Amino acid sequence: MANPTYTINKGINKPVEFKGLKAQYIWHLGGSVVGVLVLFAVMYIVGISSYICLPVSLGLGGVLISRVYRMSRKYGQHGLMKLSARKSVPKSLSSKSRKVFTQLKKMP
């Protein structure tokens, strides 16, 4: 049986891409899978039936995988960082004094 080979890099100056996931979304997917495995282990150790643990874990895993792929397609390589940066910019600036503006120097 032959071992499958996976290409990770597409070329120079292009983002790391693996099976359609770009850049940081590979880490998001890995963290999601590890989280679901830990959740399954905790539920099983607590004593919940495996007939309940398995569908809950598979369902949550499927939802998380689809969300990560959707974010990768929607935002791309840097889009998620741009979205979080856009949320941190204030909608308006207010000043109670004109002193700030009168002390501005003209740039050459």
Protein Blocks (a to p, Z undefined) as FASTA:
>chain_A
ZZddddfbfbehiacdeehiahjlmmmmmmmmmmmmmmmmmmmmnopafklmmmmmmmmm
mmmmmmmmmmmmmnommlmmmmmmmmmpcfbdcdfbfklmmmpccdZZ
